[in-house]
Amino acid sequence: QLQLVESGGGLVQPGGSLRLSCLASGTTSGDFGIGWFRQAPGQEREAVSFISSIDDSTYYSDSVKGRFTISRDKGKKTVYLQMSSLKAEDTGVYYCAAGPLATWINTVMLGKLDISAFDAWGQGTLVTTSP
């Protein structure tokens, strides 16, 4: 029912910025969040940020807090991840995802991901930070 298409990845220098976009099609009910995971080569997929559909409250992982900002445009059904002060360790494939708020909270608190617990995933977009 719900489909996500993301864009905005690319190559940037350290200290640079990128904005990722996640366009949602379809509909979902209940309390849910849309956000981003990232996966570096050989590493686990980790939650980066999400935003609540209820009150626009946000979550950021410690590694990106203060540098990334998540927001949404309700009219365009699009969620954005503004990434600033990029570091080499930010490099990876970024996936947007949509799922129940309980799933997001469980994922970030336990530090483990059940991919099937989320309702939809974007196709992924590559972010590379390199001089």
C-alpha positions as CSV (number, residue, x, y, z in Angstrom):
1,Q,0.0,0.0,0.0
2,L,2.7,2.4,1.0
3,Q,5.7,3.0,-1.3
4,L,8.8,5.1,-0.7
5,V,11.1,6.6,-3.3
6,E,14.2,8.4,-2.1
7,S,16.8,10.6,-3.8
8,G,19.5,13.1,-3.0
9,G,22.6,11.0,-2.5
10,G,25.9,11.8,-4.0
11,L,29.6,12.7,-3.4
12,V,30.5,15.5,-1.0
13,Q,33.6,16.7,0.6
14,P,34.1,16.5,4.4
15,G,32.2,19.4,6.0
16,G,29.8,19.6,3.1
17,S,26.0,19.1,3.0
18,L,23.4,17.0,1.3
19,R,19.7,16.8,1.5
20,L,17.9,13.5,1.1
21,S,14.3,13.2,0.1
22,C,11.8,10.4,0.7
23,L,8.5,10.6,-1.2
24,A,5.7,8.6,0.1
25,S,2.8,7.2,-2.0
26,G,-0.3,5.6,-0.7
27,T,-1.6,5.8,2.8
28,T,-1.2,4.3,6.3
29,S,-3.1,4.5,9.5
30,G,-2.2,4.8,13.1
31,D,0.8,6.3,14.8
32,F,3.8,5.9,12.5
33,G,7.2,7.4,11.8
34,I,9.2,8.0,8.7
35,G,13.0,8.1,8.9
36,W,16.3,6.9,7.7
37,F,18.7,4.1,8.3
38,R,22.2,3.9,6.8
39,Q,24.5,1.0,6.1
40,A,28.2,1.2,5.6
41,P,30.0,-1.7,3.8
42,G,30.4,-4.7,6.0
43,Q,28.4,-3.1,8.8
44,E,24.9,-3.4,10.2
45,R,22.1,-1.1,9.1
46,E,21.6,1.5,11.8
47,A,18.9,4.0,12.6
48,V,19.8,7.6,11.9
49,S,16.7,9.6,12.5
50,F,12.9,9.5,12.3
51,I,10.0,11.9,12.7
52,S,6.6,11.2,14.1
53,S,3.4,11.6,12.2
54,I,1.5,12.6,15.4
55,D,3.4,15.6,16.6
56,D,6.5,15.9,14.4
57,S,8.7,14.9,17.3
58,T,12.1,13.7,16.1
59,Y,14.9,11.3,17.0
60,Y,18.6,11.5,16.1
61,S,21.3,9.0,16.8
62,D,24.2,10.3,18.9
63,S,26.5,10.2,15.9
64,V,24.5,12.6,13.9
65,K,22.9,14.8,16.5
66,G,23.5,18.4,15.9
67,R,24.5,17.9,12.3
68,F,21.4,16.3,10.7
69,T,17.9,17.7,10.7
70,I,14.8,15.7,9.7
71,S,11.6,17.4,8.5
72,R,8.5,16.8,6.5
73,D,6.3,18.5,4.0
74,K,2.8,17.2,4.6
75,G,1.4,18.6,1.3
76,K,4.1,16.9,-0.7
77,K,4.1,13.7,1.4
78,T,7.9,14.1,1.6
79,V,10.4,13.7,4.4
80,Y,13.7,15.4,4.2
81,L,17.0,14.7,5.9
82,Q,19.3,17.7,5.8
83,M,22.8,16.5,6.4
84,S,25.5,19.1,7.3
85,S,29.1,18.9,8.5
86,L,29.5,15.6,6.8
87,K,32.2,13.2,7.9
88,A,33.9,10.3,6.3
89,E,32.0,8.0,8.8
90,D,28.7,9.2,7.4
91,T,29.4,7.3,4.1
92,G,27.0,4.6,3.3
93,V,23.7,3.7,1.7
94,Y,20.9,5.5,3.2
95,Y,17.4,3.9,3.3
96,C,14.2,5.7,4.2
97,A,11.7,3.6,6.0
98,A,8.1,3.9,7.3
99,G,6.7,2.0,10.2
100,P,4.8,2.1,13.5
101,L,6.2,4.4,16.1
102,A,6.5,1.4,18.5
103,T,8.7,-0.3,15.9
104,W,11.0,2.7,15.6
105,I,11.2,3.1,19.4
106,N,11.9,-0.5,19.9
107,T,14.6,-0.5,17.2
108,V,16.5,2.4,18.6
109,M,16.3,1.4,22.2
110,L,17.3,-2.2,21.6
111,G,19.8,-1.4,18.9
112,K,18.6,-4.2,16.7
113,L,16.6,-4.1,13.5
114,D,13.8,-6.3,12.2
115,I,13.5,-5.2,8.6
116,S,10.1,-6.9,8.1
117,A,8.6,-5.0,11.0
118,F,8.6,-1.8,8.9
119,D,5.8,-1.2,6.4
120,A,7.9,0.2,3.6
121,W,11.5,0.8,2.5
122,G,13.0,3.1,0.0
123,Q,15.4,1.7,-2.6
124,G,18.5,3.3,-1.0
125,T,20.7,6.1,-2.1
126,L,24.5,6.3,-1.7
127,V,26.2,9.0,0.2
128,T,29.9,9.3,0.0
129,T,32.0,11.8,2.0
130,S,35.5,12.0,0.7
131,P,38.1,14.6,-0.2
